[in-house]
């Protein structure tokens, strides 16, 4: 009987260990909640002061504190680390709110984040400033970008659309109120189109006007026609459409002047025009010319895009520009336009120069990270803005069929813009757009890498 009990106990222990090993690979959230979180929390609590001291994140105490510690408390005077205000666990990691002592700044913790990651045995450590003198130390227990699962409650609202997952387990939100103009770069099959699908899928649910410019004869954006207020599929049509958008921008400025305000969101709700997002796919097609007779059209396009990028934010018109490369080789106006696109998302690129085009002027430290994105991880990108901050993100896979279905579902939200009627895409009532999804092999690759 004793042998049987020992055998059952050993079998149970082996089964439990095997189950945890399986969960670590196939269900990392479960493994983290059961094993990783308690272990990391304990390690953080026990080694916090010594780790901060070794990493150079302590300061000498003030004279008053040193005097009281030595003469009143009769204790040894030790360097002061950031004070831990709160620690809480999440389904993907551990977060600690710290109050910085005088002499430390968030940049000091950012510089030591790699050392902290190794000291506490976590996948990554990121630092976010919450208010002056306070930071949130975000530890991620495992590679959350391997299997992308958007956080619960991440849904479009206002002019903010969650489109990807950040490496700290939070949602990457494309907020047009904060970052009105953006540029997305990436090589073929890097996930650029899927990023745009997630964006359109979220925007389609909001009360905004969507305008598409797809000079690849509309092969990508034609599927979203039911939700588009306008669609241009050739450079000539794009030039005419952009002229209309510039005229719309000028009429909105007249409206602002009439009401004595400087921003569309200061207008009364009853007279406030509908926000508009202009989605440009493969911007290089708008800049390239085949002959001299195309130069005039190119000048019209470039001038209109630059004017929109410089001024349209105040009147609720936003640009979302995508391309494989976007540098000075496209000709006059390209660099000027790029400088106005403050939001940057760079997927896997074919050369370092392309990564520099997208990131060097806003977040130089992110260029190296963009160059290291593997081809086996489609949808992975580096997101940055003019604040200098950057993060690695990955877009959840969304098929063309899913995005198209959402556009059809919310087709009733298309606002009334008489000036855009000539460019309104025709959608036959009995014919659905082409909605074939990608090969099963690509979906498998996306979900397992």
C-alpha positions, 0 to 999 in steps of 0.5 A: 500500500505504501508503494502504491501511495508513493507511486501515486504521489510521484505520478501526480508530481510528474503530471503537475510538472508536465502540465506547468511545462505545457502551460508555459509554452501553450498558455503563458498567461496561465503559467505566469499567473500560477508560477511566474507572478508569485516568484517574480513578486517575491524576488522583487520584494526581497532584492529591491533595495540591493538591486537599485543600489547595484544598478546605481539608482540610489541617492545619498540621503539629505543631511536631516535624514542622515542625522535622524537615522544615525542619532535618533533611530541609531541605524546605519545611514544607507543610500535612498532608492525610489520609494515603492508606492504600489505593486500590483500583478497583471495577467502579463506582468508586474507593475510598481509605482515608484516615487523618485527621490531628489537627484533621480529622473525617469531617464536614469531608470530607462537607462538601467532597464536592461539591468533590472530585467536580468536582475528580476528575471523578466522578459522586459522592463519599461518605464512610464512617467505618470506624473512629476516625480512618479514613474511606473515600472512595468515588468513583462513576465513573458513574450506577449508579442508571440501570441497577440491577445488584445487587452479586455476593454480595448475598443474604439472610442472618440478618435482613439483606435487600439490597433496593436499590442505593446511589448508591455502588454498594454494596447497601442492606441492610435489617437488622432486627437494626440497624434493627428498625422502618421506615417507607416513604413514596411517591406512587402509581407511585413504586416503593413496592410494588416495594420491598416486593416485593424485601423480601418476596422476600428475607425469604421465603428466611429462617427468619422468620414473615411477617405481612401487613396489606393493607386494600386487600382484599389486592390486593397481599399476597394474591399472597404468601399461600403464605409468609404466616403471617397476612393481614388485609385489612380494618380489623376483621381487622387490629385482631384480628390486632394484638391477637394479635400483642400477646399474642404479644409479652407471652408472649415477654417472659415467656419472656425473664423466665423465662431471665433475659435481656433480648433474644431473641437471648440465649436458647438456640437451642432455645427461641428463638422465630422472628423475625416481620416485620409488613408493613403496606401503606397504613397510613392505612387503619388510622387513618381512620374513617368513623363514630363506631362505628369510633373504638373499633377505631381506638384498638385498632389505634393502641394495638397498633401503638404498643406493638409499635413501642416494645417488640417489638424485644427479642422479635424482632417487627419492623414494616415500615410503608408509606404515601403520607403519614403525618402528624398529620392521621391523628389521635391516635397517628400522630406517636407511632408514626412516632417509633418507626420509626427506618428511613426510606425516602422515594420520590418524593412529591407535596409537601415536607411528605410528605418532611419527615414521613419525613425531617425528624426523622432526617436534615433534609439529606435532605428536599431530595434526596427532593423532587428525585426525578424521576417518570421514575425509578421505584424511586428513594428516599432512605434514612435512619435515626436516625444522621443519615446518608442515601443515595440508593437505587434498587430493581431491578425485581421483578414481582409474579409473581417475588415470588409464585414465590419465596413458593411455592418457600419456602412450607415455611418458614412456622413453626407459630403456632397463634394465627395459624391463624385469619388464615392465608390460604387457598391452593388447591392447584390455583389460583395467586394472581394474578401478572400483572406490570406492563405492558411499558412500565413495565418498559422505563421502569424499566430504561432511566431 
